[in-house]
Amino acid sequence: MIKGVIFDMDGVMVDTERQSTKGWLAAAKRHKVEMPMWLINQFKGSPAHMSEKYFDDYFKGTLNYWQMRNERTQYINELRKVEGIPVKKGLFKLLDYIKVHSIPCAVATSTQKESAENTLHLVGAWDYLRAIVYGDEVEHGKPEPDIFLRAASRINILPQDCMVIEDSVNGIKAGNRAGMYVVHVPDTIIIDEDTRKLTNVVCDDLEQVVQVIETLNNK
């Protein structure tokens, strides 16, 4: 039975990973370097210190991660003035469902606190949430389970009774290691078969997650 739901944010609740990708590519173009998609995908679901390591390993100290990250963020901020922050299909149908059924929910995101809070307020998801855990609140980020375990603790639900909704490889691994029911809602990353085996179910969108919870809770 699902007694609690824990969301990743970027790529799951909001369609921001595409904006982030455009930002990284724009920063790379400005510095006249190539930034491969596999490297950008490594950043997704990873805490900043891990992303910095991936970046430094690739560029061998020739570029500054934080400078590039800030340029990416500036690009995203300008893009959002035009596009806004698109929400993922079925988000509010799912949020309304779990609210009506008194299922506590939380967000566990590697995004920094100020940015995450701003996003959740702007899209109207903030008031649905019982708790939010940010990447800098835990010692070990995804793919370790710490952030999901802390989120479960904050909503007072045992990990084995929680559903995790994720789009990234690191997030799926973290949810699995936390002993939770892992739902994969694909976004920009194509996961490999080994990662797919760590999930319990794949849903095309968040609207389908409603039926998954219905089925599990009415067995």
C-alpha positions, 0 to 999 in steps of 0.5 A, a space after each residue: 500500500 502506498 502511504 506517501 509519495 515523494 517527487 523529484 522536481 525537475 523533469 518530473 513535476 516541471 518540464 525544466 530539464 530541457 531549459 537546463 540543457 539549452 542553458 548548458 549548451 548556450 554557456 558552452 557555445 559562449 566559451 567555444 567548447 563542446 559539451 556532450 549530452 552524456 555529460 549534461 545528463 550526468 548533471 541531472 539528478 546529481 547534487 552540485 558537488 557531484 556535477 562539479 566533479 563530472 565537469 572537472 573530470 571532463 574539462 580537466 580544469 580548463 573551465 570553471 564549473 560555477 561560472 558556467 553554471 551561473 551562465 546557464 542559470 542566467 540563460 534559463 532565467 531569460 528563457 523563463 521570461 518567455 516560456 514560463 515554467 511548464 508543468 508536466 502532464 497530469 501533475 495537478 490531477 495527481 496532486 489533487 488525487 493524493 490530497 483528496 485521499 490524505 496521502 502526504 507528499 514531499 519533494 526531494 530535489 537536488 536543486 538548490 533551495 532558493 531556486 526550488 522554492 521559487 519554482 514550486 511557488 510559481 507553478 502552484 505546487 507548494 501548498 500541496 507539499 508536506 515537506 521538501 528536502 534539498 540536496 545540500 541537506 544530506 551528506 550523500 546525494 543521489 544515487 545514494 538514498 539519503 534524500 529520499 529517506 529524509 523525505 520519508 522521515 519528514 512525512 512520517 511514513 516508512 520508506 517501504 510504504 513510500 512511492 518515489 517518482 523519478 526521471 533520472 538514472 541517479 534518482 531511480 537508483 536512490 529510490 531503489 536503494 531507499 527500499 521504496 516503490 519506484 515509478 519512472 516517468 521518462 523525460 529527457 534521459 533514456 535509461 538503460 536496461 539495468 536501471 530499468 530493472 530497478 523500477 517497479 513501473 514505468 508511466 508515460 506521465 503523472 496522470 497514469 500514476 493515479 491509476 498505479 496508486 489506485 491499483 496498489 491501494 485497492 488490492 
